[in-house]
Amino acid sequence: MNIFLSKVKFASIDAITEKQTTATNVFLINAVSFTEAEAKTYEAMQDTEFTVQPIKKINVSEIIFSENKEFFFEFKVCFSEMDEKGKLNKNNETILVQANEIIEALNILNEKLNDSIADFEVIKVAKTNINSYID
């Protein structure tokens, strides 16, 4: 899975004050390369004048989508398993979960990982500034 983050800055009119401000959109993009990620960014912003900040490839093991959810939460999860020799192996993975609030995201993650053979522990969670996903 090749996942990229693309930050785009553009001029926007504040709905309350009606003054021009600078807004930022952050896109989570599934792409084969940086070039494709950039092309998808330009396609998403086609009718707007904008600047693209450097696109970053991110290390994500899994993205758990939920319909009609507003935010993405980033979880660092530590999986623990015993090998054949009785040695405890730990593996940290990053999982993104789409939800409206942190408790809901944690419940979605727990539901998804409950069938896992390995024991797991959530070691970090953060609300991201990702606005949308582009496949």
Secondary structure, 3 states (H helix, E strand, C coil): CCEEEEEEEEEEECCCCCCEEEEEEEEEEECCCHHHHHHHHHHHCCCCCEEECCCEEECCCEEECCCCCCEEEEEEEEEEEECCCCCEEEEEEEEEEEECCHHHHHHHHHHHHCCCCCEEEEEEEEECCCCEEEC
